[in-house]
Amino acid sequence: MTKEDARIQIVAQWPRWAKANNVKQGTGRDALLFFNFIQDKRPDLLALRGSGDKWQLVHGWLLNGRLVSD
């Protein structure tokens, strides 16, 4: 999977996860909980070669999409 494909799919997962967890405006803590959810339930989305720290990558995508704040 390419980084862009992963980004699209992970960012698309956020609204469903946020709704299920009653998150209106996500925080860094919410981002970490979401990342743990992805690791546990959708590890296929993190199967990226040479992408470095996957937490930092996903957190950056959520920040850039203004889905979470610091």
PDB file of N, CA, C and O in Angstrom:
ATOM      1  N   MET A   1       0.846  -1.173   0.000  1.00  0.00           N
ATOM      2  CA  MET A   1       0.000   0.000   0.000  1.00  0.00           C
ATOM      3  C   MET A   1       0.893   1.239   0.000  1.00  0.00           C
ATOM      4  O   MET A   1       1.908   1.293   0.694  1.00  0.00           O
ATOM      5  N   THR A   2       0.502   2.210  -0.776  1.00  0.00           N
ATOM      6  CA  THR A   2       1.261   3.459  -0.803  1.00  0.00           C
ATOM      7  C   THR A   2       0.868   4.322   0.398  1.00  0.00           C
ATOM      8  O   THR A   2      -0.186   4.123   1.001  1.00  0.00           O
ATOM      9  N   LYS A   3       1.721   5.270   0.729  1.00  0.00           N
ATOM     10  CA  LYS A   3       1.408   6.190   1.824  1.00  0.00           C
ATOM     11  C   LYS A   3       0.120   6.952   1.540  1.00  0.00           C
ATOM     12  O   LYS A   3      -0.702   7.162   2.431  1.00  0.00           O
ATOM     13  N   GLU A   4      -0.042   7.362   0.284  1.00  0.00           N
ATOM     14  CA  GLU A   4      -1.240   8.139  -0.062  1.00  0.00           C
ATOM     15  C   GLU A   4      -2.504   7.302   0.097  1.00  0.00           C
ATOM     16  O   GLU A   4      -3.510   7.796   0.607  1.00  0.00           O
ATOM     17  N   ASP A   5      -2.468   6.045  -0.332  1.00  0.00           N
ATOM     18  CA  ASP A   5      -3.620   5.157  -0.152  1.00  0.00           C
ATOM     19  C   ASP A   5      -3.919   4.972   1.334  1.00  0.00           C
ATOM     20  O   ASP A   5      -5.074   5.015   1.757  1.00  0.00           O
ATOM     21  N   ALA A   6      -2.868   4.768   2.115  1.00  0.00           N
ATOM     22  CA  ALA A   6      -3.041   4.603   3.560  1.00  0.00           C
ATOM     23  C   ALA A   6      -3.620   5.869   4.177  1.00  0.00           C
ATOM     24  O   ALA A   6      -4.530   5.799   5.003  1.00  0.00           O
ATOM     25  N   ARG A   7      -3.100   7.018   3.782  1.00  0.00           N
ATOM     26  CA  ARG A   7      -3.601   8.297   4.319  1.00  0.00           C
ATOM     27  C   ARG A   7      -5.081   8.450   4.048  1.00  0.00           C
ATOM     28  O   ARG A   7      -5.849   8.789   4.947  1.00  0.00           O
ATOM     29  N   ILE A   8      -5.487   8.201   2.810  1.00  0.00           N
ATOM     30  CA  ILE A   8      -6.898   8.343   2.430  1.00  0.00           C
ATOM     31  C   ILE A   8      -7.777   7.416   3.267  1.00  0.00           C
ATOM     32  O   ILE A   8      -8.813   7.830   3.786  1.00  0.00           O
ATOM     33  N   GLN A   9      -7.357   6.169   3.390  1.00  0.00           N
ATOM     34  CA  GLN A   9      -8.167   5.203   4.124  1.00  0.00           C
ATOM     35  C   GLN A   9      -8.195   5.470   5.625  1.00  0.00           C
ATOM     36  O   GLN A   9      -9.233   5.316   6.269  1.00  0.00           O
ATOM     37  N   ILE A  10      -7.061   5.866   6.175  1.00  0.00           N
ATOM     38  CA  ILE A  10      -7.006   6.154   7.611  1.00  0.00           C
ATOM     39  C   ILE A  10      -7.818   7.396   7.946  1.00  0.00           C
ATOM     40  O   ILE A  10      -8.582   7.393   8.911  1.00  0.00           O
ATOM     41  N   VAL A  11      -7.666   8.445   7.172  1.00  0.00           N
ATOM     42  CA  VAL A  11      -8.437   9.670   7.408  1.00  0.00           C
ATOM     43  C   VAL A  11      -9.938   9.390   7.243  1.00  0.00           C
ATOM     44  O   VAL A  11     -10.757   9.985   7.944  1.00  0.00           O
ATOM     45  N   ALA A  12     -10.297   8.500   6.336  1.00  0.00           N
ATOM     46  CA  ALA A  12     -11.708   8.136   6.145  1.00  0.00           C
ATOM     47  C   ALA A  12     -12.254   7.348   7.336  1.00  0.00           C
ATOM     48  O   ALA A  12     -13.458   7.370   7.592  1.00  0.00           O
ATOM     49  N   GLN A  13     -11.378   6.653   8.065  1.00  0.00           N
ATOM     50  CA  GLN A  13     -11.795   5.901   9.252  1.00  0.00           C
ATOM     51  C   GLN A  13     -12.104   6.826  10.435  1.00  0.00           C
ATOM     52  O   GLN A  13     -12.910   6.484  11.300  1.00  0.00           O
ATOM     53  N   TRP A  14     -11.470   7.977  10.468  1.00  0.00           N
ATOM     54  CA  TRP A  14     -11.589   8.878  11.615  1.00  0.00           C
ATOM     55  C   TRP A  14     -13.036   9.233  11.956  1.00  0.00           C
ATOM     56  O   TRP A  14     -13.415   9.090  13.119  1.00  0.00           O
ATOM     57  N   PRO A  15     -13.871   9.690  11.012  1.00  0.00           N
ATOM     58  CA  PRO A  15     -15.227  10.100  11.398  1.00  0.00           C
ATOM     59  C   PRO A  15     -16.037   8.972  12.050  1.00  0.00           C
ATOM     60  O   PRO A  15     -16.778   9.214  13.003  1.00  0.00           O
ATOM     61  N   ARG A  16     -15.902   7.762  11.549  1.00  0.00           N
ATOM     62  CA  ARG A  16     -16.631   6.636  12.146  1.00  0.00           C
ATOM     63  C   ARG A  16     -16.131   6.362  13.558  1.00  0.00           C
ATOM     64  O   ARG A  16     -16.921   6.156  14.479  1.00  0.00           O
ATOM     65  N   TRP A  17     -14.802   6.361  13.718  1.00  0.00           N
ATOM     66  CA  TRP A  17     -14.227   6.121  15.033  1.00  0.00           C
ATOM     67  C   TRP A  17     -14.620   7.244  15.993  1.00  0.00           C
ATOM     68  O   TRP A  17     -15.016   6.984  17.130  1.00  0.00           O
ATOM     69  N   ALA A  18     -14.511   8.470  15.541  1.00  0.00           N
ATOM     70  CA  ALA A  18     -14.839   9.622  16.394  1.00  0.00           C
ATOM     71  C   ALA A  18     -16.300   9.576  16.827  1.00  0.00           C
ATOM     72  O   ALA A  18     -16.610   9.837  17.989  1.00  0.00           O
ATOM     73  N   LYS A  19     -17.184   9.252  15.918  1.00  0.00           N
ATOM     74  CA  LYS A  19     -18.607   9.173  16.260  1.00  0.00           C
ATOM     75  C   LYS A  19     -18.851   8.062  17.276  1.00  0.00           C
ATOM     76  O   LYS A  19     -19.579   8.260  18.249  1.00  0.00           O
ATOM     77  N   ALA A  20     -18.251   6.903  17.057  1.00  0.00           N
ATOM     78  CA  ALA A  20     -18.422   5.762  17.964  1.00  0.00           C
ATOM     79  C   ALA A  20     -17.854   6.057  19.356  1.00  0.00           C
ATOM     80  O   ALA A  20     -18.286   5.465  20.345  1.00  0.00           O
ATOM     81  N   ASN A  21     -16.884   6.976  19.427  1.00  0.00           N
ATOM     82  CA  ASN A  21     -16.239   7.307  20.695  1.00  0.00           C
ATOM     83  C   ASN A  21     -16.633   8.679  21.219  1.00  0.00           C
ATOM     84  O   ASN A  21     -16.010   9.206  22.140  1.00  0.00           O
ATOM     85  N   ASN A  22     -17.684   9.255  20.619  1.00  0.00           N
ATOM     86  CA  ASN A  22     -18.239  10.544  21.046  1.00  0.00           C
ATOM     87  C   ASN A  22     -17.178  11.654  21.094  1.00  0.00           C
ATOM     88  O   ASN A  22     -17.101  12.424  22.051  1.00  0.00           O
ATOM     89  N   VAL A  23     -16.370  11.712  20.036  1.00  0.00           N
ATOM     90  CA  VAL A  23     -15.320  12.734  19.933  1.00  0.00           C
ATOM     91  C   VAL A  23     -15.804  13.803  18.954  1.00  0.00           C
ATOM     92  O   VAL A  23     -16.055  13.519  17.783  1.00  0.00           O
ATOM     93  N   LYS A  24     -15.928  15.019  19.444  1.00  0.00           N
ATOM     94  CA  LYS A  24     -16.351  16.126  18.578  1.00  0.00           C
ATOM     95  C   LYS A  24     -15.143  16.775  17.910  1.00  0.00           C
ATOM     96  O   LYS A  24     -15.048  16.788  16.683  1.00  0.00           O
ATOM     97  N   GLN A  25     -14.230  17.308  18.699  1.00  0.00           N
ATOM     98  CA  GLN A  25     -12.968  17.859  18.196  1.00  0.00           C
ATOM     99  C   GLN A  25     -11.846  17.099  18.874  1.00  0.00           C
ATOM    100  O   GLN A  25     -11.633  17.212  20.081  1.00  0.00           O
ATOM    101  N   GLY A  26     -11.138  16.329  18.080  1.00  0.00           N
ATOM    102  CA  GLY A  26     -10.121  15.445  18.626  1.00  0.00           C
ATOM    103  C   GLY A  26      -8.933  16.163  19.223  1.00  0.00           C
ATOM    104  O   GLY A  26      -8.563  17.262  18.811  1.00  0.00           O
ATOM    105  N   THR A  27      -8.353  15.510  20.197  1.00  0.00           N
ATOM    106  CA  THR A  27      -7.140  15.993  20.854  1.00  0.00           C
ATOM    107  C   THR A  27      -6.004  15.025  20.520  1.00  0.00           C
ATOM    108  O   THR A  27      -6.214  14.017  19.845  1.00  0.00           O
ATOM    109  N   GLY A  28      -4.827  15.334  20.988  1.00  0.00           N
ATOM    110  CA  GLY A  28      -3.701  14.432  20.806  1.00  0.00           C
ATOM    111  C   GLY A  28      -3.955  13.076  21.440  1.00  0.00           C
ATOM    112  O   GLY A  28      -3.549  12.044  20.904  1.00  0.00           O
ATOM    113  N   ARG A  29      -4.628  13.081  22.584  1.00  0.00           N
ATOM    114  CA  ARG A  29      -4.978  11.823  23.253  1.00  0.00           C
ATOM    115  C   ARG A  29      -5.917  11.005  22.374  1.00  0.00           C
ATOM    116  O   ARG A  29      -5.738   9.795  22.232  1.00  0.00           O
ATOM    117  N   ASP A  30      -6.917  11.655  21.784  1.00  0.00           N
ATOM    118  CA  ASP A  30      -7.847  10.960  20.887  1.00  0.00           C
ATOM    119  C   ASP A  30      -7.099  10.385  19.689  1.00  0.00           C
ATOM    120  O   ASP A  30      -7.382   9.274  19.240  1.00  0.00           O
ATOM    121  N   ALA A  31      -6.152  11.148  19.183  1.00  0.00           N
ATOM    122  CA  ALA A  31      -5.363  10.674  18.041  1.00  0.00           C
ATOM    123  C   ALA A  31      -4.606   9.405  18.407  1.00  0.00           C
ATOM    124  O   ALA A  31      -4.528   8.474  17.605  1.00  0.00           O
ATOM    125  N   LEU A  32      -4.044   9.362  19.624  1.00  0.00           N
ATOM    126  CA  LEU A  32      -3.317   8.184  20.064  1.00  0.00           C
ATOM    127  C   LEU A  32      -4.261   6.993  20.238  1.00  0.00           C
ATOM    128  O   LEU A  32      -3.917   5.872  19.863  1.00  0.00           O
ATOM    129  N   LEU A  33      -5.427   7.224  20.794  1.00  0.00           N
ATOM    130  CA  LEU A  33      -6.413   6.144  20.934  1.00  0.00           C
ATOM    131  C   LEU A  33      -6.837   5.627  19.564  1.00  0.00           C
ATOM    132  O   LEU A  33      -6.988   4.421  19.373  1.00  0.00           O
ATOM    133  N   PHE A  34      -7.026   6.526  18.622  1.00  0.00           N
ATOM    134  CA  PHE A  34      -7.381   6.137  17.259  1.00  0.00           C
ATOM    135  C   PHE A  34      -6.260   5.329  16.615  1.00  0.00           C
ATOM    136  O   PHE A  34      -6.513   4.318  15.960  1.00  0.00           O
ATOM    137  N   PHE A  35      -5.030   5.776  16.803  1.00  0.00           N
ATOM    138  CA  PHE A  35      -3.883   5.044  16.263  1.00  0.00           C
ATOM    139  C   PHE A  35      -3.833   3.631  16.836  1.00  0.00           C
ATOM    140  O   PHE A  35      -3.589   2.671  16.106  1.00  0.00           O
ATOM    141  N   ASN A  36      -4.063   3.504  18.146  1.00  0.00           N
ATOM    142  CA  ASN A  36      -4.084   2.183  18.768  1.00  0.00           C
ATOM    143  C   ASN A  36      -5.198   1.316  18.183  1.00  0.00           C
ATOM    144  O   ASN A  36      -5.019   0.113  17.991  1.00  0.00           O
ATOM    145  N   PHE A  37      -6.342   1.929  17.903  1.00  0.00           N
ATOM    146  CA  PHE A  37      -7.444   1.221  17.261  1.00  0.00           C
ATOM    147  C   PHE A  37      -7.024   0.713  15.879  1.00  0.00           C
ATOM    148  O   PHE A  37      -7.279  -0.440  15.529  1.00  0.00           O
ATOM    149  N   ILE A  38      -6.382   1.580  15.103  1.00  0.00           N
ATOM    150  CA  ILE A  38      -5.916   1.188  13.764  1.00  0.00           C
ATOM    151  C   ILE A  38      -4.905   0.042  13.880  1.00  0.00           C
ATOM    152  O   ILE A  38      -4.980  -0.932  13.132  1.00  0.00           O
ATOM    153  N   GLN A  39      -3.971   0.160  14.809  1.00  0.00           N
ATOM    154  CA  GLN A  39      -2.973  -0.897  14.998  1.00  0.00           C
ATOM    155  C   GLN A  39      -3.635  -2.234  15.323  1.00  0.00           C
ATOM    156  O   GLN A  39      -3.213  -3.281  14.831  1.00  0.00           O
ATOM    157  N   ASP A  40      -4.666  -2.191  16.147  1.00  0.00           N
ATOM    158  CA  ASP A  40      -5.332  -3.409  16.606  1.00  0.00           C
ATOM    159  C   ASP A  40      -6.307  -3.978  15.585  1.00  0.00           C
ATOM    160  O   ASP A  40      -6.304  -5.180  15.319  1.00  0.00           O
ATOM    161  N   LYS A  41      -7.135  -3.117  15.017  1.00  0.00           N
ATOM    162  CA  LYS A  41      -8.234  -3.579  14.155  1.00  0.00           C
ATOM    163  C   LYS A  41      -7.945  -3.514  12.659  1.00  0.00           C
ATOM    164  O   LYS A  41      -8.535  -4.263  11.880  1.00  0.00           O
ATOM    165  N   ARG A  42      -7.040  -2.621  12.252  1.00  0.00           N
ATOM    166  CA  ARG A  42      -6.743  -2.454  10.820  1.00  0.00           C
ATOM    167  C   ARG A  42      -5.251  -2.342  10.566  1.00  0.00           C
ATOM    168  O   ARG A  42      -4.808  -1.376   9.943  1.00  0.00           O
ATOM    169  N   PRO A  43      -4.464  -3.304  11.029  1.00  0.00           N
ATOM    170  CA  PRO A  43      -3.010  -3.213  10.851  1.00  0.00           C
ATOM    171  C   PRO A  43      -2.599  -3.182   9.378  1.00  0.00           C
ATOM    172  O   PRO A  43      -1.497  -2.742   9.048  1.00  0.00           O
ATOM    173  N   ASP A  44      -3.480  -3.645   8.501  1.00  0.00           N
ATOM    174  CA  ASP A  44      -3.187  -3.593   7.068  1.00  0.00           C
ATOM    175  C   ASP A  44      -2.968  -2.159   6.589  1.00  0.00           C
ATOM    176  O   ASP A  44      -2.230  -1.929   5.632  1.00  0.00           O
ATOM    177  N   LEU A  45      -3.607  -1.200   7.254  1.00  0.00           N
ATOM    178  CA  LEU A  45      -3.460   0.200   6.857  1.00  0.00           C
ATOM    179  C   LEU A  45      -2.099   0.768   7.239  1.00  0.00           C
ATOM    180  O   LEU A  45      -1.703   1.827   6.752  1.00  0.00           O
ATOM    181  N   LEU A  46      -1.391   0.068   8.103  1.00  0.00           N
ATOM    182  CA  LEU A  46      -0.073   0.530   8.533  1.00  0.00           C
ATOM    183  C   LEU A  46       1.057  -0.268   7.898  1.00  0.00           C
ATOM    184  O   LEU A  46       2.220  -0.127   8.278  1.00  0.00           O
ATOM    185  N   ALA A  47       0.707  -1.106   6.932  1.00  0.00           N
ATOM    186  CA  ALA A  47       1.715  -1.936   6.251  1.00  0.00           C
ATOM    187  C   ALA A  47       2.409  -1.120   5.170  1.00  0.00           C
ATOM    188  O   ALA A  47       2.196  -1.332   3.976  1.00  0.00           O
ATOM    189  N   LEU A  48       3.238  -0.189   5.607  1.00  0.00           N
ATOM    190  CA  LEU A  48       3.944   0.722   4.707  1.00  0.00           C
ATOM    191  C   LEU A  48       5.434   0.473   4.834  1.00  0.00           C
ATOM    192  O   LEU A  48       5.972   0.466   5.941  1.00  0.00           O
ATOM    193  N   ARG A  49       6.083   0.277   3.749  1.00  0.00           N
ATOM    194  CA  ARG A  49       7.532   0.060   3.781  1.00  0.00           C
ATOM    195  C   ARG A  49       8.276   1.387   3.918  1.00  0.00           C
ATOM    196  O   ARG A  49       7.961   2.371   3.248  1.00  0.00           O
ATOM    197  N   GLY A  50       9.248   1.386   4.783  1.00  0.00           N
ATOM    198  CA  GLY A  50      10.136   2.539   4.898  1.00  0.00           C
ATOM    199  C   GLY A  50       9.462   3.834   5.272  1.00  0.00           C
ATOM    200  O   GLY A  50       9.925   4.904   4.875  1.00  0.00           O
ATOM    201  N   SER A  51       8.379   3.769   6.026  1.00  0.00           N
ATOM    202  CA  SER A  51       7.666   4.999   6.352  1.00  0.00           C
ATOM    203  C   SER A  51       8.099   5.617   7.675  1.00  0.00           C
ATOM    204  O   SER A  51       7.594   6.674   8.053  1.00  0.00           O
ATOM    205  N   GLY A  52       9.024   4.977   8.383  1.00  0.00           N
ATOM    206  CA  GLY A  52       9.485   5.535   9.647  1.00  0.00           C
ATOM    207  C   GLY A  52       8.473   5.302  10.751  1.00  0.00           C
ATOM    208  O   GLY A  52       7.822   4.258  10.803  1.00  0.00           O
ATOM    209  N   ASP A  53       8.346   6.274  11.628  1.00  0.00           N
ATOM    210  CA  ASP A  53       7.462   6.186  12.786  1.00  0.00           C
ATOM    211  C   ASP A  53       6.009   6.345  12.329  1.00  0.00           C
ATOM    212  O   ASP A  53       5.589   7.436  11.944  1.00  0.00           O
ATOM    213  N   LYS A  54       5.266   5.273  12.373  1.00  0.00           N
ATOM    214  CA  LYS A  54       3.891   5.290  11.860  1.00  0.00           C
ATOM    215  C   LYS A  54       2.971   6.166  12.707  1.00  0.00           C
ATOM    216  O   LYS A  54       2.050   6.794  12.184  1.00  0.00           O
ATOM    217  N   TRP A  55       3.222   6.208  14.017  1.00  0.00           N
ATOM    218  CA  TRP A  55       2.429   7.086  14.875  1.00  0.00           C
ATOM    219  C   TRP A  55       2.582   8.539  14.427  1.00  0.00           C
ATOM    220  O   TRP A  55       1.591   9.256  14.285  1.00  0.00           O
ATOM    221  N   GLN A  56       3.823   8.970  14.205  1.00  0.00           N
ATOM    222  CA  GLN A  56       4.061  10.350  13.772  1.00  0.00           C
ATOM    223  C   GLN A  56       3.399  10.624  12.428  1.00  0.00           C
ATOM    224  O   GLN A  56       2.861  11.708  12.203  1.00  0.00           O
ATOM    225  N   LEU A  57       3.439   9.658  11.556  1.00  0.00           N
ATOM    226  CA  LEU A  57       2.831   9.800  10.236  1.00  0.00           C
ATOM    227  C   LEU A  57       1.318   9.984  10.351  1.00  0.00           C
ATOM    228  O   LEU A  57       0.759  10.924   9.785  1.00  0.00           O
ATOM    229  N   VAL A  58       0.661   9.089  11.080  1.00  0.00           N
ATOM    230  CA  VAL A  58      -0.798   9.162  11.238  1.00  0.00           C
ATOM    231  C   VAL A  58      -1.188  10.427  11.992  1.00  0.00           C
ATOM    232  O   VAL A  58      -2.139  11.108  11.609  1.00  0.00           O
ATOM    233  N   HIS A  59      -0.468  10.745  13.050  1.00  0.00           N
ATOM    234  CA  HIS A  59      -0.771  11.959  13.813  1.00  0.00           C
ATOM    235  C   HIS A  59      -0.659  13.193  12.920  1.00  0.00           C
ATOM    236  O   HIS A  59      -1.496  14.092  12.995  1.00  0.00           O
ATOM    237  N   GLY A  60       0.358  13.238  12.089  1.00  0.00           N
ATOM    238  CA  GLY A  60       0.519  14.352  11.149  1.00  0.00           C
ATOM    239  C   GLY A  60      -0.642  14.452  10.169  1.00  0.00           C
ATOM    240  O   GLY A  60      -1.114  15.550   9.873  1.00  0.00           O
ATOM    241  N   TRP A  61      -1.103  13.315   9.667  1.00  0.00           N
ATOM    242  CA  TRP A  61      -2.255  13.331   8.754  1.00  0.00           C
ATOM    243  C   TRP A  61      -3.495  13.879   9.447  1.00  0.00           C
ATOM    244  O   TRP A  61      -4.251  14.653   8.861  1.00  0.00           O
ATOM    245  N   LEU A  62      -3.701  13.472  10.705  1.00  0.00           N
ATOM    246  CA  LEU A  62      -4.864  13.955  11.448  1.00  0.00           C
ATOM    247  C   LEU A  62      -4.732  15.446  11.756  1.00  0.00           C
ATOM    248  O   LEU A  62      -5.717  16.182  11.692  1.00  0.00           O
ATOM    249  N   LEU A  63      -3.524  15.893  12.090  1.00  0.00           N
ATOM    250  CA  LEU A  63      -3.302  17.319  12.331  1.00  0.00           C
ATOM    251  C   LEU A  63      -3.505  18.130  11.055  1.00  0.00           C
ATOM    252  O   LEU A  63      -4.181  19.159  11.069  1.00  0.00           O
ATOM    253  N   ASN A  64      -2.925  17.668   9.961  1.00  0.00           N
ATOM    254  CA  ASN A  64      -3.043  18.395   8.689  1.00  0.00           C
ATOM    255  C   ASN A  64      -4.487  18.469   8.214  1.00  0.00           C
ATOM    256  O   ASN A  64      -4.893  19.448   7.587  1.00  0.00           O
ATOM    257  N   GLY A  65      -5.259  17.434   8.514  1.00  0.00           N
ATOM    258  CA  GLY A  65      -6.673  17.445   8.145  1.00  0.00           C
ATOM    259  C   GLY A  65      -7.548  18.181   9.135  1.00  0.00           C
ATOM    260  O   GLY A  65      -8.768  18.240   8.977  1.00  0.00           O
ATOM    261  N   ARG A  66      -6.914  18.751  10.171  1.00  0.00           N
ATOM    262  CA  ARG A  66      -7.594  19.480  11.242  1.00  0.00           C
ATOM    263  C   ARG A  66      -8.656  18.620  11.918  1.00  0.00           C
ATOM    264  O   ARG A  66      -9.698  19.111  12.353  1.00  0.00           O
ATOM    265  N   LEU A  67      -8.365  17.327  11.993  1.00  0.00           N
ATOM    266  CA  LEU A  67      -9.262  16.403  12.683  1.00  0.00           C
ATOM    267  C   LEU A  67      -8.941  16.343  14.172  1.00  0.00           C
ATOM    268  O   LEU A  67      -9.788  15.985  14.990  1.00  0.00           O
ATOM    269  N   VAL A  68      -7.706  16.700  14.506  1.00  0.00           N
ATOM    270  CA  VAL A  68      -7.281  16.771  15.908  1.00  0.00           C
ATOM    271  C   VAL A  68      -6.441  18.018  16.102  1.00  0.00           C
ATOM    272  O   VAL A  68      -5.910  18.593  15.151  1.00  0.00           O
ATOM    273  N   SER A  69      -6.335  18.418  17.350  1.00  0.00           N
ATOM    274  CA  SER A  69      -5.430  19.532  17.697  1.00  0.00           C
ATOM    275  C   SER A  69      -4.306  18.948  18.528  1.00  0.00           C
ATOM    276  O   SER A  69      -4.388  17.813  18.996  1.00  0.00           O
ATOM    277  N   ASP A  70      -3.267  19.724  18.703  1.00  0.00           N
ATOM    278  CA  ASP A  70      -2.133  19.268  19.520  1.00  0.00           C
ATOM    279  C   ASP A  70      -2.588  19.066  20.885  1.00  0.00           C
ATOM    280  O   ASP A  70      -1.800  18.681  21.749  1.00  0.00           O
TER     281      ASP A  70
END
